[in-house]
Amino acid sequence: MNRSLLRLIILSLAVVIVGCGGDGPTEPEDGITVTVMSDTGVPIEGAQLSGGIDWDYYHVRTDSEGKATLPKPAAHWDTDIRAHNHFPQTVRVQDGFVYHLHKAEVELEQIGHVGGYIVKFTRDTILQLQYHGELTTLLYDETGVREVASAPVVQQRRRFELHGDTLWCSTFDTGVYAYDISDPTNPQQLLHIVSGENLGAIAVQDSLVAVAGGFSPHPVTLFAFRSDGTYETIAEWGDIYVAELEFHRDALIVYGNSNDLVTVLDVSDPANPQQVYRWTDPYYWFAFREGDTIYPIPRTPLSSHLYAYPILDVSEPAVPVWRPEIMSNGQMSAIVNDSLAIGTYDYQPAILKRVPNRSRFHTIAIAAPLFTNVSLPGGYPDPGVILEAGARSETTSDFFQFTGMVDDYVLMEQYLYRVAP
């Protein structure tokens, strides 16, 4: 190899190495300056602008005047502009331009971050369960969230369900526990069921407990327990991946992945569970229930921000019936009541409202983006789920971190918001 060619190769390698350097997003320097404003004419402080990929990735926030400076390569990428209480927008930025975001109909005030897995949400009080075994009591109002007590319970909890004052927990390797948390500062163990390893979903009804594996196909196991703390295994069924379990009347509903999305078991004779219904569709990735209705959640919208939800009526669980679908411009994950739902709008937590006299929900409130840490106490959120909203308890899933509202407060992605008056 001649020396000229060798020098050329070495120089090329040096250029590649320098070009691949850096330890994070591109820093804006003499780049593209833009302004982000609300369509009400007010500059938006803290709006997030991001785009690019790999070493060209950029993420900046606007200042008090709504201004932000992006790196020059941003001119070649689509930039997502997101802000609290505003609908997002994707643009190809140009220097000196002003971009307007449409303000949501309902404004949310950020109150604070609520880490851990939320197990109870009532007026003024939140109970959260930490992975390593503490039941923490938080008090909140419009000024913020404050921890007031913490008491040890089961460690390495996996999933949980709250029934009145009894908290049921599955664990990685020590089975199922039940605690009386009527005094959350002093939980009392009521029952311990020794059951396998790596448990996941759990459901409880009357004297029955159903559990399933958490990571792979596994039989659903039914236990009968007694008030004296004893129990017995009464049945096992199937060998499928289970994301969630819940009892509904004389049925046990099994939610799985796209291969076994909804399975209904008749457990009127708990010792002999019988499959009476199974439905799956690869277009849907999970489902949730509100009352007698199951809503499969679509993976993607039919068109821009338009989702279709078929309705499975399980008022008679042995003979489910499909009803006409409803539409929404956001992805719903829980229905709060007859008029409100919670979900996401383009990856931001959102509240949706039913359009009167129509089978349709539209987004009325949007919180800070999911993928960044908002400036609230507590740091990044810990995945979790709220099982009780107000006086109403519903079984939901660890896949979701949203539930309902209490008065004018709402918990979404473990952040507490207040609906502005």
Disulfide bonds with the S-S distance in Angstrom:
none
